[in-house]
Amino acid sequence: MPNRVFAGFFLFCFSALAQAPQGDRAELRALQAAVTASQSAGDNAWMLVSSALVLMMTGPGLALFYCGLVRKKNVLGTMMQSFAMMAVITLLWAVCGYSLVFGKGNAFIGGFDYVFLHGVGAAPNPVYAPTIPHQTFMIYQLMFAIITPALIAGAFAERVRFRAMMVFSVLWAFFVYFPVAHMVWGDGGLLNASVVGNRFRVFDFAGGTVVHITSGFSALITALYIGKRTGYPHDKIVPHNLVLSFIGACLLWVGWFGFNAGSALAASSLATSAFVATHFAAAAGAVAWMGAEYLRNGKASALGAISGSVAGLATVTQGAGFVQPFSAILIGLVAGSVCFLMVSVVKEKLRYDDSLDAFGVHGVGGVAGCLLTGVFATRLVNANFKLPALGWIDGDPAQVLRQLMGAALGIAFAAVGTFVALKLTDLVTPVRMDEREEASGMDLSLHGEEGYNFEG
């Protein structure tokens, strides 16, 4: 009903404009301009808040979540990895990263339209976000580029040199993040669902493929390449401060509303739908993980609860703006169950050292979410695409296959790009800490300071 009233108002305005005297026409034009400015102001305010929320996911959210899961000798080193991404990736994005993702290029990589942020100012970019300043869109997308390599650090926690991570992260952005993000979201990208008639379209509302699949599978490659922590799995390695991780997980949950609902790029009903789907999936993921843990171990742990919520959030990211609330709940239940199985059973049997389960949660959850988006995507939630049906429940089962193709392409770029980036990094500086450094811990060995100095 509100939409009909709004449409009727504009029809009245245009009708009156055709018949009104010159003075009245000027007033109507001023009214239309005021309405447009009001919409732009509201959308811009929401997108700036969303940008801050997504940045909060990296620091302090991810920084606290990860640092609580490592041993106390590595707490600062782990936090530094997240914090450094906020600085290094920002500068890389300003120089050329934004242009390589969102500039007009080919099907696989963007061009040089926006190098050094040339042309990125207050005027909107009609291709991506017609109601907000181009600069707002740019800074919002930066926050995704920051958190993605920071997620990978969970797989090689406690054993990688700081300078090696800096080199690796820059190379990884060029080899993996920039091309995959362009293919999914960029103008003319191979998988971009906004391209009319694209038979390779992949629905990725907020980064299930771009962020979680790429970071998750890159995490697995780094864990296998670098090798296990000294003593793993024979020595008992336990989190040093789950309270910090608990706080971090709660910040991630709140920040994820900017991550997913902000991807509507407007303060709209679509943002509301993504907000609701995000929250429901996180809750379902936590319940599913706790339930699985209780059935297996007889207890539901705090670590399991927060891990389940993050699994639900990661898994619903791809479909947040495409699925209805109860579909989001089903996605969360699948996420909590499958990721628990991956972390608690499969990893133990295969004995690879994914230290903080970046692959088990983000990689596996990302693939599950990608496929389930193909099942549950519906025009009832998102009618922005000129298609008769979106997902299987809409009448297009072939979308599941397109989603699978998108996931496979993301995995391929992540696997090959990560391996090449690691090899090149090793030529510049050794990636892994030596045994003496690992025994002393990252804090003292790499940064010359301690996270906890009880004698000070």
C-alpha positions as CSV (number, residue, x, y, z in Angstrom):
1,M,0.0,0.0,0.0
2,P,2.8,2.6,0.8
3,N,4.3,1.9,-2.6
4,R,1.0,2.5,-4.4
5,V,0.5,5.8,-2.5
6,F,4.0,6.9,-3.4
7,A,3.5,5.9,-7.1
8,G,0.2,7.7,-7.1
9,F,1.8,10.8,-5.7
10,F,4.3,10.9,-8.4
11,L,1.7,10.4,-11.1
12,F,-0.2,13.3,-9.7
13,C,2.9,15.4,-9.7
14,F,3.8,14.6,-13.4
15,S,0.2,15.2,-14.4
16,A,0.1,18.5,-12.6
17,L,3.4,19.5,-14.1
18,A,2.0,19.1,-17.6
19,Q,-0.9,21.4,-16.9
20,A,0.3,23.8,-14.2
21,P,1.5,27.4,-14.8
22,Q,5.2,28.1,-14.9
23,G,5.5,29.0,-11.2
24,D,3.7,25.8,-10.1
25,R,6.0,23.7,-12.3
26,A,9.0,25.2,-10.6
27,E,7.6,24.3,-7.2
28,L,6.9,20.7,-8.4
29,R,10.4,20.4,-9.7
30,A,11.8,21.6,-6.4
31,L,9.6,19.1,-4.6
32,Q,10.9,16.2,-6.8
33,A,14.4,17.4,-6.2
34,A,13.8,17.4,-2.4
35,V,12.4,13.8,-2.5
36,T,15.4,12.6,-4.5
37,A,17.8,14.4,-2.1
38,S,16.0,12.8,0.9
39,Q,16.3,9.3,-0.5
40,S,20.0,9.9,-1.3
41,A,20.6,11.2,2.3
42,G,18.9,8.2,3.9
43,D,20.7,5.7,1.7
44,N,24.0,7.3,2.2
45,A,23.6,7.4,6.0
46,W,22.8,3.7,6.0
47,M,25.8,2.8,3.8
48,L,28.2,4.8,5.9
49,V,27.0,3.1,9.0
50,S,27.2,-0.3,7.2
51,S,30.8,0.5,6.2
52,A,31.7,1.2,9.8
53,L,30.0,-2.1,10.9
54,V,31.9,-4.1,8.4
55,L,35.2,-2.5,9.4
56,M,34.3,-3.4,13.0
57,M,34.1,-7.0,12.0
58,T,37.9,-7.0,11.3
59,G,38.9,-4.9,14.2
60,P,37.9,-5.5,16.9
61,G,35.6,-8.4,16.0
62,L,37.9,-10.8,14.1
63,A,40.9,-9.7,16.0
64,L,39.3,-10.6,19.4
65,F,37.7,-13.7,18.1
66,Y,41.0,-15.1,16.7
67,C,43.3,-13.9,19.5
68,G,41.3,-15.6,22.2
69,L,41.7,-18.9,20.4
70,V,45.5,-18.9,20.3
71,R,48.0,-19.4,23.1
72,K,48.8,-16.3,25.2
73,K,52.3,-16.0,23.7
74,N,50.7,-15.3,20.3
75,V,47.8,-12.9,21.3
76,L,49.3,-9.7,20.0
77,G,50.8,-11.2,16.9
78,T,47.4,-12.6,16.0
79,M,45.6,-9.3,16.6
80,M,48.3,-7.5,14.5
81,Q,47.5,-9.7,11.5
82,S,43.9,-8.4,11.5
83,F,44.9,-4.8,12.2
84,A,47.6,-4.7,9.5
85,M,45.0,-5.7,6.9
86,M,43.0,-2.6,7.8
87,A,46.0,-0.5,6.9
88,V,47.8,-2.3,4.0
89,I,44.7,-3.3,2.0
90,T,43.2,0.2,2.4
91,L,46.3,1.7,0.6
92,L,46.3,-1.0,-2.0
93,W,42.6,-0.5,-2.7
94,A,43.1,3.3,-3.1
95,V,46.0,2.8,-5.6
96,C,44.5,0.2,-7.9
97,G,42.4,-2.4,-6.1
98,Y,39.0,-0.7,-6.4
99,S,39.7,-0.1,-10.1
100,L,40.7,-3.7,-10.8
101,V,37.4,-4.9,-9.2
102,F,34.9,-2.3,-10.3
103,G,36.5,-0.7,-13.3
104,K,35.3,-1.5,-16.8
105,G,37.5,-4.4,-18.0
106,N,36.9,-7.9,-19.3
107,A,35.1,-10.9,-18.0
108,F,37.9,-11.7,-15.5
109,I,39.4,-8.4,-14.2
110,G,38.5,-4.8,-14.2
111,G,40.4,-2.0,-15.9
112,F,42.2,1.2,-14.9
113,D,39.3,3.7,-14.9
114,Y,39.6,4.4,-11.2
115,V,43.3,4.0,-10.5
116,F,44.3,6.3,-7.6
117,L,40.5,6.8,-7.2
118,H,40.3,9.0,-10.3
119,G,36.7,9.9,-10.9
120,V,35.5,8.5,-7.6
121,G,33.8,11.4,-5.9
122,A,30.4,12.7,-4.7
123,A,28.4,11.9,-7.8
124,P,26.8,8.5,-7.8
125,N,27.9,5.7,-10.1
126,P,24.7,4.6,-11.9
127,V,26.1,1.2,-12.7
128,Y,26.5,0.1,-9.1
129,A,24.7,2.4,-6.7
130,P,22.6,5.3,-8.2
131,T,21.4,6.8,-5.0
132,I,24.7,7.2,-3.0
133,P,28.0,8.9,-3.7
134,H,30.5,6.9,-5.7
135,Q,33.0,7.4,-2.8
136,T,30.5,5.8,-0.3
137,F,30.2,2.7,-2.5
138,M,34.0,2.6,-2.9
139,I,34.7,2.7,0.9
140,Y,31.9,0.2,1.6
141,Q,33.4,-2.3,-0.8
142,L,36.9,-1.7,0.7
143,M,35.7,-3.2,4.0
144,F,35.1,-6.5,2.3
145,A,38.6,-6.5,0.8
146,I,40.0,-5.9,4.2
147,I,38.4,-8.7,6.1
148,T,38.8,-11.4,3.4
149,P,42.6,-11.9,3.7
150,A,42.3,-11.4,7.5
151,L,40.1,-14.5,7.7
152,I,42.8,-16.6,6.0
153,A,45.1,-15.9,9.0
154,G,43.0,-18.3,11.1
155,A,44.4,-21.3,9.3
156,F,48.1,-20.5,9.8
157,A,47.8,-18.9,13.2
158,E,50.9,-19.1,15.5
159,R,53.5,-20.0,12.9
160,V,53.8,-17.4,10.1
161,R,56.2,-14.4,10.1
162,F,54.5,-11.0,10.1
163,R,56.4,-9.6,7.1
164,A,55.6,-12.8,5.2
165,M,51.9,-12.3,5.8
166,M,52.1,-8.8,4.5
167,V,53.8,-9.8,1.3
168,F,51.4,-12.8,0.9
169,S,48.3,-10.7,1.5
170,V,49.2,-8.2,-1.2
171,L,50.0,-10.9,-3.7
172,W,46.8,-12.8,-2.8
173,A,44.7,-9.7,-3.3
174,F,46.0,-9.5,-6.9
175,F,45.8,-13.2,-7.7
176,V,42.5,-14.1,-6.0
177,Y,40.3,-11.4,-4.5
178,F,40.4,-8.8,-7.2
179,P,39.6,-11.1,-10.1
180,V,36.9,-13.1,-8.3
181,A,35.3,-10.0,-6.9
182,H,35.2,-8.5,-10.4
183,M,33.8,-11.7,-12.0
184,V,30.9,-11.8,-9.5
185,W,30.2,-8.0,-8.9
186,G,32.2,-6.0,-11.5
187,D,30.8,-4.4,-14.6
188,G,31.0,-7.1,-17.3
189,G,32.2,-9.8,-14.9
190,L,31.8,-13.4,-16.1
191,L,29.5,-14.4,-13.2
192,N,27.7,-11.1,-12.6
193,A,24.0,-11.8,-12.3
194,S,23.2,-8.2,-13.0
195,V,24.3,-8.6,-16.6
196,V,21.1,-9.2,-18.7
197,G,21.1,-12.5,-20.4
198,N,24.2,-13.8,-18.6
199,R,23.9,-17.6,-18.7
200,F,26.8,-18.0,-16.2
201,R,25.1,-15.8,-13.6
202,V,25.8,-16.5,-9.9
203,F,23.8,-15.0,-7.2
204,D,26.1,-13.7,-4.5
205,F,24.4,-11.0,-2.5
206,A,27.1,-10.2,0.1
207,G,30.2,-12.3,-0.6
208,G,29.6,-16.0,-0.1
209,T,31.9,-16.8,-3.1
210,V,33.9,-13.6,-3.1
211,V,34.8,-13.6,0.6
212,H,34.1,-17.0,2.3
213,I,34.8,-19.5,-0.4
214,T,38.0,-17.7,-1.5
215,S,39.3,-17.2,2.0
216,G,38.2,-20.6,3.3
217,F,39.9,-22.6,0.5
218,S,42.9,-20.3,0.6
219,A,43.1,-21.1,4.3
220,L,43.3,-24.8,3.5
221,I,46.1,-24.3,1.0
222,T,48.1,-22.2,3.4
223,A,47.6,-24.7,6.2
224,L,48.8,-27.6,4.0
225,Y,51.7,-25.6,2.5
226,I,53.1,-24.3,5.8
227,G,52.6,-27.4,7.8
228,K,51.4,-28.2,11.3
229,R,52.3,-26.3,14.5
230,T,55.1,-27.9,16.5
231,G,53.5,-30.6,18.6
232,Y,50.2,-30.8,16.7
233,P,48.1,-32.9,17.1
234,H,49.9,-34.8,20.0
235,D,50.3,-31.8,22.3
236,K,47.2,-30.3,23.8
237,I,46.8,-26.8,22.3
238,V,43.9,-24.9,23.8
239,P,42.5,-21.4,23.6
240,H,44.0,-19.1,26.1
241,N,41.0,-16.7,26.6
242,L,37.6,-17.7,25.4
243,V,36.1,-14.6,26.9
244,L,37.9,-12.5,24.3
245,S,36.7,-14.9,21.5
246,F,33.1,-14.6,22.9
247,I,33.2,-10.8,22.7
248,G,34.7,-11.0,19.2
249,A,32.0,-13.4,18.0
250,C,29.3,-11.0,19.3
251,L,30.9,-8.1,17.5
252,L,31.0,-10.2,14.4
253,W,27.3,-11.0,14.7
254,V,26.4,-7.3,15.0
255,G,28.8,-6.2,12.3
256,W,27.4,-8.8,9.9
257,F,24.2,-6.7,9.6
258,G,26.4,-4.2,7.8
259,F,28.0,-6.9,5.8
260,N,24.7,-8.4,4.5
261,A,22.0,-5.8,4.9
262,G,24.4,-3.1,3.7
263,S,24.8,-5.0,0.5
264,A,21.3,-3.8,-0.6
265,L,23.2,-0.5,-1.1
266,A,20.1,1.4,0.1
267,A,18.0,1.8,3.2
268,S,15.3,-0.3,1.6
269,S,13.0,-3.3,2.2
270,L,15.6,-5.5,0.6
271,A,18.1,-4.4,3.4
272,T,15.4,-5.3,6.0
273,S,15.0,-8.8,4.4
274,A,18.8,-9.4,4.4
275,F,19.0,-8.1,8.0
276,V,16.3,-10.6,9.1
277,A,17.8,-13.5,7.1
278,T,21.2,-12.8,8.7
279,H,20.0,-12.8,12.2
280,F,17.8,-16.0,11.8
281,A,20.7,-17.9,10.2
282,A,23.1,-17.0,12.9
283,A,20.7,-18.1,15.6
284,A,20.0,-21.4,13.8
285,G,23.7,-22.0,13.2
286,A,24.4,-21.6,17.0
287,V,21.5,-23.9,18.0
288,A,22.5,-26.6,15.4
289,W,26.2,-26.6,16.5
290,M,25.2,-26.8,20.2
291,G,22.8,-29.6,19.5
292,A,25.4,-31.6,17.5
293,E,28.0,-31.0,20.2
294,Y,25.5,-32.1,22.9
295,L,24.7,-35.3,21.0
296,R,28.4,-36.1,20.5
297,N,30.0,-34.9,23.8
298,G,27.1,-34.6,26.2
299,K,27.8,-30.9,26.6
300,A,27.2,-27.7,24.6
301,S,30.3,-25.5,24.9
302,A,30.7,-21.7,24.6
303,L,33.2,-22.2,21.8
304,G,30.8,-24.4,20.0
305,A,28.0,-21.8,20.3
306,I,30.0,-18.9,18.9
307,S,31.5,-21.1,16.2
308,G,28.0,-22.2,15.2
309,S,26.8,-18.6,15.0
310,V,29.7,-17.6,12.7
311,A,29.1,-20.7,10.6
312,G,25.4,-19.6,10.1
313,L,26.5,-16.0,9.3
314,A,29.1,-17.2,6.8
315,T,26.7,-19.6,5.1
316,V,23.8,-17.2,4.7
317,T,25.9,-14.4,3.3
318,Q,25.5,-15.5,-0.3
319,G,21.8,-15.7,-0.2
320,A,20.9,-13.0,2.4
321,G,19.2,-10.8,-0.1
322,F,17.5,-13.6,-1.9
323,V,15.9,-15.9,0.6
324,Q,12.9,-15.8,2.9
325,P,13.2,-16.0,6.8
326,F,12.5,-19.7,7.2
327,S,14.8,-20.5,4.3
328,A,17.5,-18.6,6.2
329,I,16.8,-20.7,9.3
330,L,17.2,-23.9,7.2
331,I,20.5,-22.6,5.9
332,G,21.7,-21.8,9.4
333,L,20.7,-25.3,10.6
334,V,22.7,-26.9,7.7
335,A,25.6,-24.6,8.4
336,G,25.9,-25.4,12.1
337,S,25.6,-29.2,11.5
338,V,27.9,-29.5,8.4
339,C,30.6,-27.2,9.8
340,F,30.5,-28.9,13.2
341,L,31.1,-32.2,11.3
342,M,33.9,-30.8,9.3
343,V,35.7,-29.3,12.4
344,S,35.1,-32.0,14.9
345,V,35.2,-35.2,12.8
346,V,36.8,-34.7,9.4
347,K,39.7,-32.5,10.5
348,E,40.5,-34.9,13.3
349,K,40.6,-37.8,10.9
350,L,42.6,-36.0,8.2
351,R,44.9,-34.3,10.8
352,Y,45.5,-31.1,8.8
353,D,46.2,-28.1,11.0
354,D,43.6,-25.5,10.2
355,S,44.4,-23.7,13.5
356,L,41.2,-21.7,14.0
357,D,39.0,-23.6,11.5
358,A,38.9,-20.9,8.8
359,F,38.4,-23.6,6.2
360,G,36.0,-25.7,8.2
361,V,33.7,-22.7,8.8
362,H,34.2,-20.3,6.0
363,G,35.2,-22.6,3.1
364,V,32.7,-25.4,3.8
365,G,30.0,-22.9,4.9
366,G,30.6,-20.8,1.9
367,V,30.1,-23.7,-0.5
368,A,27.0,-24.8,1.3
369,G,25.6,-21.3,1.2
370,C,26.4,-20.9,-2.5
371,L,24.4,-24.0,-3.4
372,L,21.6,-23.4,-1.0
373,T,21.2,-19.9,-2.5
374,G,20.5,-21.7,-5.8
375,V,17.8,-23.6,-4.1
376,F,16.0,-20.9,-2.0
377,A,16.5,-17.7,-4.0
378,T,13.2,-16.2,-4.9
379,R,11.7,-13.1,-6.6
380,L,9.4,-12.7,-3.6
381,V,12.5,-11.3,-1.8
382,N,14.5,-9.8,-4.6
383,A,12.8,-8.7,-7.8
384,N,15.7,-6.6,-9.1
385,F,16.7,-9.1,-11.7
386,K,14.9,-9.3,-15.0
387,L,14.3,-13.0,-14.7
388,P,11.1,-15.1,-14.5
389,A,12.6,-17.2,-11.7
390,L,15.7,-17.0,-9.4
391,G,16.2,-20.3,-7.6
392,W,14.9,-23.9,-7.6
393,I,11.9,-23.0,-5.4
394,D,11.0,-20.3,-8.0
395,G,11.1,-22.8,-10.8
396,D,14.7,-22.7,-12.0
397,P,16.6,-25.8,-10.7
398,A,19.4,-25.0,-13.2
399,Q,20.5,-22.2,-10.9
400,V,21.9,-24.7,-8.5
401,L,24.3,-25.8,-11.3
402,R,25.3,-22.2,-12.0
403,Q,26.0,-21.7,-8.3
404,L,28.1,-24.8,-8.3
405,M,30.1,-23.5,-11.3
406,G,30.6,-20.2,-9.5
407,A,31.8,-22.0,-6.4
408,A,34.2,-24.2,-8.4
409,L,35.7,-21.2,-10.2
410,G,36.2,-19.4,-6.8
411,I,37.9,-22.5,-5.4
412,A,40.1,-22.8,-8.4
413,F,41.3,-19.2,-8.2
414,A,41.8,-19.6,-4.5
415,A,43.8,-22.8,-4.8
416,V,46.1,-21.7,-7.6
417,G,46.4,-18.1,-6.6
418,T,47.2,-18.9,-3.0
419,F,49.9,-21.5,-3.9
420,V,51.6,-19.1,-6.3
421,A,51.4,-16.3,-3.8
422,L,53.0,-18.5,-1.1
423,K,55.8,-19.6,-3.5
424,L,56.6,-16.0,-4.4
425,T,56.5,-14.9,-0.8
426,D,58.9,-17.6,0.1
427,L,61.3,-16.2,-2.5
428,V,61.1,-12.8,-0.8
429,T,61.2,-13.9,2.9
430,P,60.7,-17.2,4.7
431,V,57.0,-17.7,5.4
432,R,57.2,-20.0,8.4
433,M,58.8,-19.1,11.7
434,D,61.7,-21.3,12.8
435,E,61.3,-23.6,15.8
436,R,62.9,-21.2,18.3
437,E,60.6,-18.3,17.2
438,E,57.6,-20.6,17.4
439,A,58.5,-21.7,20.9
440,S,58.9,-18.2,22.1
441,G,55.7,-17.1,20.5
442,M,54.8,-14.4,17.9
443,D,54.6,-11.6,20.4
444,L,58.2,-11.7,21.5
445,S,59.8,-13.1,18.4
446,L,58.1,-10.9,15.8
447,H,57.0,-7.8,17.7
448,G,59.3,-7.6,20.8
449,E,56.4,-7.2,23.2
450,E,54.0,-9.2,25.3
451,G,50.2,-9.2,25.4
452,Y,50.1,-9.8,29.2
453,N,52.8,-8.3,31.4
454,F,51.7,-9.1,34.9
455,E,54.9,-7.7,36.4
456,G,54.4,-4.2,34.9
